[in-house]
Amino acid sequence: MKCMSRMVGALVLAASLAACEPIDIDDGGGGGGGGNVLFTRGFAFVREDRNVYVVDDAGDPNSPKRLTTIGGASQPAVSRNGRSVVFVHQTATGFELQTVPTDASTGPSTVFASGTTACANCTNFRYPTFSPNGSVIVFAFNRGSGNFALGRVNVDGSTFQVLTNQPSTSFGAPSFFPDGQSVLAPSGSTSTQLSQLSRVSLTGTVSSITNDLGNEVLWVVNRAAVSPDGQQVALDGRLSSGGSRIFVGPLSAPNTISRVTDHPGEPGAQDTFPIWMNTSQVGFLSNAGGTTNIYRVSVPATTVGSGTLLIPSAGDPSYGGP
């Protein structure tokens, strides 16, 4: 199975996911299969076969709808209206940003590919996400080595623009602010030590939010996500134990974030890829217990624990829909 290079925490989760026994999946045919509930709002994710799946909040998490069939997919993100998923597709020769409708009415279409004249040296695509109005995709990439930059491209593949031209700084997964004019992204001196939070506008202006993530968090593993109301941040914080946990707190004071997940007896367990389901619930990925599943935790957390299991045998979660 070919998988794209990822950050340290995601590599652990990918290995854990590959070791999971797949649950029953209806392969269907054509562009999709499985699941008998029309997707309106819910999770998109990948499985061991590296295809994209969705499951509606009203659907059966053991019978998701498969949207792709040829593998090579990672890091899907659902549009705000719930009608489309953007994801990274790794080919034998490079990387692509692809979109696919959540109703599986058609197969995937390519938005932007590595090696195009617009960015001849762009590669290693990561973390695409839709703007709130669905017209723009922001994603991370690099030019073959070194740190990751953020770029934007219209959903029709036009007007690619590099947003961060800072070779000494690497950027992680972008998360849109509610106004759709800028994204929050973890940043740092290397792609494996994202110890700061930055705000990056769609015009390419970069400003620092904080370089202080509190006493517990060494750095962000993958994602710092803005809440739907723009007031809070959820992030996957690396601990000194080598594990990672989900932290949530006010975006106005990120150094006061609090841990909302924990796994006593498993200091090395990885909780990562936080995504807001609403202003009081965060979905996330965890390999605690030896299998990689999607969980949910309420915030503020009255009890810091493992969360509620939502979807088994899943990776790279995103949540969206009206």
CORUR-V763449 format. One record per pair of residues at least 12 apart in sequence whose C-alpha atoms are under 8 Angstrom apart, sorted by the first residue. I is the first residue (numbers start at 1). J is the second residue. Records with the same first field share a line. If there is no record, write none. Layout:
# CORUR-V763449
I = J / J
This chain:
# CORUR-V763449
1 = 49
2 = 72
3 = 50 / 72 / 90
4 = 90 / 124
5 = 124
7 = 191 / 192 / 221 / 222
8 = 192 / 221
9 = 221 / 222 / 244 / 270 / 272
10 = 221 / 222 / 272
12 = 270
13 = 270 / 286 / 287 / 292 / 315
14 = 315
16 = 287 / 290 / 291 / 292
17 = 47 / 48 / 287 / 291 / 292 / 313 / 314 / 315
18 = 48
19 = 291
20 = 48 / 291 / 292 / 313
21 = 313
22 = 48 / 313
23 = 62 / 313
24 = 62 / 63
25 = 62 / 63 / 64
26 = 63
27 = 66
30 = 69 / 107
31 = 66 / 67 / 68 / 69 / 104 / 105 / 106 / 107 / 108
32 = 65 / 66 / 67 / 68 / 69 / 104 / 105 / 107
33 = 65 / 66 / 67 / 104
34 = 63 / 64 / 65 / 66
35 = 55 / 59 / 60 / 63 / 64 / 65 / 66
36 = 59 / 65
37 = 56 / 58 / 59
38 = 56 / 103
39 = 54 / 55 / 56 / 82 / 83 / 102 / 103
40 = 56 / 82 / 83 / 321 / 322
41 = 56 / 57 / 82 / 319 / 320 / 321 / 322
42 = 54 / 55 / 56 / 57 / 319 / 320 / 321
43 = 55 / 56 / 57 / 78 / 317 / 318 / 319 / 320
44 = 76 / 77 / 78 / 85 / 317 / 318 / 319
45 = 74 / 75 / 76 / 314 / 315 / 316 / 317 / 318
46 = 73 / 74 / 75 / 76 / 314 / 315 / 316 / 317
47 = 313 / 314 / 315
48 = 313 / 314
49 = 71
50 = 71 / 72 / 73 / 74
51 = 66 / 67 / 68 / 69 / 70 / 71 / 72 / 73 / 74
52 = 66 / 67 / 68 / 73 / 74 / 76
53 = 65 / 66 / 67 / 68
54 = 66 / 67 / 102
61 = 310 / 311 / 312
62 = 311 / 312
66 = 104
67 = 100 / 101 / 102 / 104 / 107 / 108
68 = 100 / 107 / 108
71 = 89
72 = 89 / 90 / 91
73 = 87 / 88 / 89 / 90
74 = 87 / 88 / 89 / 316
75 = 87 / 88 / 126 / 127 / 128 / 316 / 317 / 318
76 = 88 / 127 / 128 / 316 / 317 / 318
77 = 128 / 129 / 130 / 317 / 318 / 319 / 320
78 = 129 / 130 / 318 / 319 / 320 / 321
79 = 129 / 130 / 131 / 132 / 134 / 320 / 321
80 = 130 / 131 / 132 / 133 / 134 / 320 / 321 / 322
81 = 134 / 320 / 321 / 322
82 = 102 / 320 / 321 / 322
83 = 101 / 102 / 103 / 321
84 = 99 / 100 / 101 / 102
85 = 99 / 100 / 101 / 102
86 = 98 / 99 / 100 / 128 / 129 / 130
87 = 99 / 127 / 128
88 = 125 / 126 / 127 / 128
94 = 113 / 114 / 115 / 123 / 124
95 = 113 / 114 / 123 / 124 / 125
96 = 110 / 111 / 112 / 113 / 114 / 125
97 = 110 / 111 / 112 / 113 / 125 / 128
98 = 110 / 111 / 112
99 = 111
111 = 155 / 156 / 157
112 = 153 / 157
118 = 160
119 = 160
121 = 143 / 144
122 = 141 / 142 / 143 / 144
123 = 141 / 142 / 143 / 144
124 = 141 / 142 / 143 / 144
125 = 139 / 140 / 141 / 142
126 = 139 / 140 / 141 / 173
127 = 139 / 140 / 172 / 173 / 174
128 = 140 / 173 / 174
129 = 174 / 175 / 176
130 = 176
131 = 176 / 180
132 = 176 / 178 / 179 / 180
133 = 180
134 = 155
135 = 154 / 155
136 = 152 / 153 / 154 / 155
137 = 152 / 153 / 154 / 155
138 = 150 / 151 / 152 / 153 / 174
139 = 151 / 152 / 173 / 174
140 = 171 / 172 / 173 / 174
146 = 167 / 190
147 = 167 / 168 / 169 / 170 / 171 / 189 / 190 / 191
148 = 169 / 170 / 171 / 172 / 191
149 = 162 / 163 / 164 / 165 / 166 / 169 / 170 / 171
150 = 162 / 163 / 164 / 171 / 174
151 = 163 / 164
152 = 202
162 = 204
163 = 200 / 201 / 202 / 203 / 204 / 205
164 = 200 / 204 / 205 / 206
168 = 189 / 190
169 = 187 / 188 / 189 / 190
170 = 187 / 188 / 189 / 190 / 191 / 194
171 = 185 / 186 / 187 / 188 / 191 / 194
172 = 185 / 186 / 187 / 191 / 194 / 222 / 223
173 = 185 / 186 / 222 / 223 / 224
174 = 186 / 223 / 224 / 225
175 = 223 / 224 / 225 / 226
176 = 225 / 226
177 = 226 / 228 / 230
178 = 228 / 229 / 230
181 = 201 / 202
182 = 199 / 200 / 201 / 202
183 = 199 / 200 / 201 / 202
184 = 197 / 198 / 199 / 200 / 224 / 225 / 226
185 = 197 / 198 / 199 / 200 / 223 / 224
186 = 198 / 220 / 222 / 223 / 224
192 = 221
193 = 218 / 219 / 220 / 221
194 = 219 / 220 / 221
195 = 211 / 212 / 213 / 218 / 219 / 220
196 = 208 / 209 / 210 / 211 / 212 / 213 / 219
197 = 209 / 210 / 211 / 224
198 = 210
210 = 254 / 255
212 = 254 / 255
213 = 254 / 255 / 256 / 257
214 = 254 / 255 / 256 / 257
215 = 255
216 = 237 / 239 / 240
217 = 237 / 238 / 239 / 240
218 = 237 / 238 / 239 / 240
219 = 237 / 238
220 = 235 / 236 / 237 / 238
221 = 236 / 237 / 238 / 244 / 272
222 = 235 / 236 / 272 / 273
223 = 235 / 236 / 272 / 273 / 274
224 = 236 / 274
225 = 274 / 275 / 276
226 = 251 / 276
227 = 276 / 278 / 279
228 = 276 / 278 / 279
229 = 279
230 = 251
231 = 250 / 251 / 252
232 = 248 / 249 / 250 / 251 / 252
233 = 248 / 249 / 250 / 251 / 254
234 = 246 / 247 / 248 / 249 / 274 / 275 / 276 / 282
235 = 247 / 248 / 272 / 273 / 274
236 = 271 / 272 / 273 / 274
237 = 272
241 = 267 / 268
242 = 267 / 268
243 = 267 / 268 / 269 / 270 / 271
244 = 268 / 269 / 270 / 271 / 272
245 = 259 / 260 / 261 / 262 / 270 / 271 / 272
246 = 259 / 260 / 261 / 271 / 272 / 274 / 284
247 = 259 / 260 / 261
248 = 260 / 299 / 300
259 = 304
260 = 297 / 299 / 300 / 301 / 303 / 304 / 305
261 = 297 / 304 / 305 / 306 / 307
262 = 304 / 305 / 306
263 = 288 / 305 / 306
266 = 288
269 = 286 / 287 / 288
270 = 285 / 286 / 287 / 288
271 = 284 / 285 / 286 / 287 / 288
272 = 284 / 285 / 286
273 = 285 / 316 / 317
274 = 317
275 = 317 / 318 / 319
276 = 319
277 = 319 / 320
280 = 298 / 299 / 300
281 = 296 / 297 / 298 / 299
282 = 296 / 297 / 298 / 299
283 = 295 / 296 / 297 / 317 / 319
284 = 296 / 317
285 = 314 / 315 / 316 / 317
291 = 313
292 = 312 / 313 / 314 / 315
293 = 309 / 310 / 311 / 312 / 313 / 314 / 315
294 = 309 / 310 / 311 / 312 / 313 / 314 / 315 / 317
295 = 307 / 308 / 309 / 310 / 311
296 = 308 / 309 / 310
